[in-house]
Amino acid sequence: MVRRDDRARKKKKKARDSSLRLRRKKTCYCCENQVLLIDYKDEKLLGRFVSDRGKIVPRRISGACARHQRGVAAAVKRSRSLGILPYVAEQVQ
C-alpha cells in the first residue's frame, strides 16, 4: 500500500526535473573582446560589471573569468574612491 508521503515525494521530484533547463555557458566579455587592460577610467566597460544599484556583479551572473573579475573589482573600487563611479546608486521613487 502506498503512503501519502511517497506520492508527495514523487510529485515534487517530477516537478523539479521538468523545471531544469540546459543553460549555455557564459563567456568572459574581456576574453572575447581581448581587453588587455581593465582601466578604472573606462566607465562604459565597468558599467557592464556593476548592477543598477551600484554593486559589483558576481562572476556567476556576469560570466567573467576569475582573472578579469579580480581586475574589474579592483578597477571599480579604485574608480569609486576617485569619484568616477558612485558607491551607491540613487534611489528611484
C-alpha positions in Angstrom: 0.0 0.0 0.0 1.4 3.4 -1.0 1.6 6.1 1.7 0.7 9.7 1.1 4.3 10.7 1.8 5.5 8.7 -1.2 3.0 10.3 -3.5 4.1 13.8 -2.4 7.8 12.9 -2.9 7.1 11.6 -6.4 5.2 14.7 -7.4 8.0 17.0 -6.1 10.7 15.1 -7.9 8.7 15.1 -11.2 8.1 18.8 -11.0 11.7 19.6 -10.2 13.0 17.5 -13.2 10.8 19.3 -15.6 11.9 22.7 -14.4 15.6 22.1 -15.1 16.9 23.6 -18.3 20.2 23.4 -20.1 22.0 26.7 -19.9 24.6 28.0 -22.3 27.9 28.7 -20.5 28.5 32.4 -20.3 31.8 33.5 -21.7 34.1 36.3 -20.4 33.4 39.6 -22.1 37.0 40.7 -21.6 38.5 37.4 -23.1 36.1 37.5 -26.1 37.0 41.1 -27.0 40.7 40.8 -26.0 40.6 43.6 -23.4 44.2 43.7 -22.3 43.8 46.3 -19.5 40.8 47.0 -17.4 41.1 50.7 -16.9 39.5 52.4 -13.8 38.7 55.4 -16.0 36.6 53.4 -18.5 33.1 53.9 -17.2 31.5 52.0 -20.2 33.4 48.8 -19.5 33.0 48.9 -15.8 29.3 49.6 -16.2 28.8 46.1 -17.6 30.0 44.7 -14.3 28.1 46.9 -11.9 24.4 46.5 -11.2 21.8 49.2 -11.3 22.1 49.6 -7.5 25.9 50.2 -7.8 27.0 46.7 -6.6 29.7 44.7 -8.4 28.0 41.8 -10.2 29.3 38.3 -9.2 31.0 36.0 -11.7 28.2 33.6 -11.9 26.0 36.3 -13.3 28.4 38.4 -15.3 30.2 35.4 -16.8 33.6 36.9 -16.3 36.6 34.6 -15.7 38.4 34.8 -12.3 41.3 36.8 -13.6 39.2 39.5 -15.2 36.7 39.5 -12.3 39.6 40.4 -9.9 40.7 43.2 -12.2 37.2 44.5 -12.6 36.7 44.5 -8.8 39.9 46.4 -8.2 39.1 48.9 -11.0 35.6 49.5 -9.7 36.9 50.1 -6.2 39.6 52.5 -7.4 37.1 54.4 -9.6 34.7 54.7 -6.6 37.4 56.1 -4.4 38.3 58.7 -7.0 34.6 59.6 -7.5 34.2 58.3 -11.1 31.7 55.7 -10.1 29.1 56.1 -7.3 29.3 53.8 -4.2 25.5 53.5 -4.2 23.1 54.3 -6.9 20.4 57.0 -6.3 17.1 55.7 -5.2 14.3 55.5 -7.8 10.9 56.7 -6.5 
